[in-house]
């Protein structure tokens, strides 16, 4: 089955999913941010079939999230290194950590973010970088932006304000 190309949609969620909206891709990015770089490391960590891993790595390289770097010429071997675009996905992964830990892990946190200076566990949330204010459903709304197309404007038409997170 051929995937729908969402790269030209005006919606930023659709465009993001077009780049990383497949669970193997997100798990590969997670492992890359943990320091894995080689095909066999990803294969062992994920228990993924080699042909699927090859496709996902190729997709992530094509999307500009990973860079394929040769580290051996005989035989030819490559590492997969995060690009700046790849590293910029880290806040999304941290949001997954928080949401999964809070909502889907009754046994407690399996992994956590630690403040390196104090050793204190950090809580992950969204704040307005301009004001430092915590972003909540009550305090912030999603509305069409300056680059919204007709479809996005219609989605929000007739609403006073859209609850945050409900685009």
C-alpha positions as CSV (number, residue, x, y, z in Angstrom):
1,X,0.0,0.0,0.0
2,X,1.4,3.4,-1.0
3,X,1.5,6.1,1.6
4,X,-0.2,9.4,1.0
5,X,2.4,12.2,0.6
6,X,1.5,14.8,3.2
7,X,4.5,17.1,2.5
8,X,2.5,19.7,0.6
9,X,-0.3,19.9,3.2
10,X,-0.4,23.2,5.1
11,X,-1.0,21.5,8.4
12,X,2.2,21.2,10.4
13,X,1.1,18.0,12.0
14,X,0.6,16.4,8.6
15,X,3.9,17.6,7.4
16,X,5.6,16.3,10.5
17,X,4.0,12.9,10.2
18,X,5.1,12.8,6.6
19,X,8.7,12.8,7.8
20,X,8.5,10.6,10.9
21,X,5.0,9.2,11.2
22,X,5.9,5.6,11.3
23,X,6.8,3.9,14.6
24,X,10.0,2.3,13.4
25,X,11.3,5.7,12.3
26,X,10.5,7.2,15.7
27,X,12.2,4.3,17.5
28,X,15.3,4.6,15.3
29,X,15.5,8.3,16.2
30,X,15.1,7.4,19.9
31,X,18.0,5.0,19.6
32,X,20.1,7.4,17.6
33,X,19.6,10.0,20.3
34,X,20.8,7.4,22.8
35,X,24.1,7.0,20.8
36,X,23.4,4.1,18.4
37,X,24.8,4.7,14.9
38,X,25.3,1.4,13.2
39,X,22.9,-0.8,11.3
40,X,23.6,-3.9,13.5
41,X,23.1,-1.8,16.7
42,X,19.7,-0.6,15.5
43,X,18.8,-4.2,14.4
44,X,19.6,-5.7,17.8
45,X,18.0,-2.9,19.8
46,X,14.7,-2.9,17.9
47,X,14.5,-6.6,16.8
48,X,13.5,-5.3,13.4
49,X,13.9,-7.2,10.1
50,X,16.9,-6.1,8.1
51,X,14.9,-5.1,5.0
52,X,12.5,-3.0,7.1
53,X,15.5,-1.3,8.9
54,X,17.1,-0.6,5.5
55,X,13.9,1.1,4.3
56,X,13.4,3.1,7.5
57,X,17.0,4.3,7.6
58,X,16.8,5.2,3.9
59,X,13.6,7.2,4.5
60,X,15.2,9.0,7.5
61,X,18.3,9.9,5.4
62,X,16.1,11.0,2.6
63,X,14.0,13.2,5.0
64,X,17.2,14.8,6.2
65,X,16.9,13.5,9.8
66,X,19.9,11.2,9.6
67,X,23.1,11.3,7.6
68,X,24.8,8.2,6.2
69,X,28.6,8.4,6.9
70,X,31.1,5.8,5.7
71,X,33.4,4.6,8.5
72,X,35.1,1.6,6.7
73,X,36.0,1.1,3.1
74,X,36.9,-2.6,3.2
75,X,34.2,-3.8,3.5
76,X,32.1,-0.6,3.0
77,X,30.4,0.2,6.3
78,X,28.3,3.2,7.3
79,X,27.1,4.9,10.4
80,X,23.8,6.8,10.7
81,X,24.4,10.2,12.4
82,X,21.6,12.6,13.5
83,X,21.6,15.8,11.6
84,X,20.5,19.1,13.2
85,X,17.0,18.4,11.8
86,X,17.2,15.0,13.5
87,X,18.3,16.5,16.8
88,X,15.4,19.0,16.6
89,X,13.0,16.0,17.0
90,X,14.3,15.6,20.6
91,X,11.6,17.7,22.3
92,X,8.9,15.5,20.6
93,X,10.6,12.4,21.9
94,X,10.7,13.9,25.4
95,X,7.0,14.7,25.1
96,X,6.4,11.0,24.3
97,X,8.4,10.1,27.4
98,X,6.3,12.3,29.6
99,X,3.0,11.3,28.1
100,X,3.8,7.6,28.0
101,X,5.1,7.7,31.6
102,X,2.1,9.7,33.0
103,X,-0.7,8.1,31.0
104,X,0.4,4.6,30.0
105,X,2.8,3.4,32.7
106,X,0.9,2.5,35.9
107,X,4.0,0.7,37.1
108,X,6.0,3.9,37.1
109,X,8.7,5.6,35.0
110,X,10.9,3.2,33.0
111,X,13.0,6.1,31.8
112,X,13.3,9.7,32.9
113,X,14.9,13.0,32.1
114,X,17.5,14.1,34.7
115,X,18.8,17.6,35.3
116,X,22.6,17.0,34.9
117,X,23.6,19.7,37.3
118,X,21.4,18.7,40.2
119,X,20.6,15.0,39.4
120,X,16.9,15.9,40.0
121,X,14.3,14.2,37.7
122,X,12.8,16.8,35.4
123,X,9.2,17.1,34.4
124,X,8.5,17.8,30.8
125,X,5.9,20.3,29.7
126,X,5.3,23.0,27.2
127,X,6.0,26.6,27.9
128,X,5.7,29.8,25.9
129,X,9.3,30.7,25.2
130,X,8.5,34.4,25.0
131,X,6.8,34.6,28.4
132,X,7.8,31.4,30.3
133,X,4.1,30.7,30.9
134,X,3.0,27.0,31.0
135,X,0.9,26.1,28.0
136,X,-2.4,24.5,29.1
137,X,-5.7,23.8,27.4
138,X,-7.2,26.6,29.4
139,X,-4.6,29.2,28.7
140,X,-3.8,28.8,25.0
141,X,-5.8,28.0,21.9
142,X,-4.8,26.8,18.4
143,X,-6.1,29.1,15.6
144,X,-5.3,29.4,11.9
145,X,-2.0,31.1,11.3
146,X,-0.9,33.5,8.6
147,X,0.0,30.7,6.2
148,X,-3.3,28.7,6.8
149,X,-4.9,27.4,3.6
150,X,-8.6,27.3,3.0
151,X,-8.9,23.8,4.4
152,X,-7.4,24.8,7.7
153,X,-9.5,28.0,7.8
154,X,-12.7,25.9,7.2
155,X,-11.7,23.5,10.0
156,X,-11.7,26.3,12.4
157,X,-14.6,28.2,11.0
158,X,-17.5,28.7,13.4
159,X,-15.3,28.1,16.5
160,X,-14.8,30.8,19.1
161,X,-11.4,29.3,19.8
162,X,-10.0,25.8,19.3
163,X,-8.9,24.0,22.4
164,X,-5.1,23.5,22.5
165,X,-4.1,20.2,20.9
166,X,-7.3,19.7,18.9
167,X,-6.2,20.6,15.4
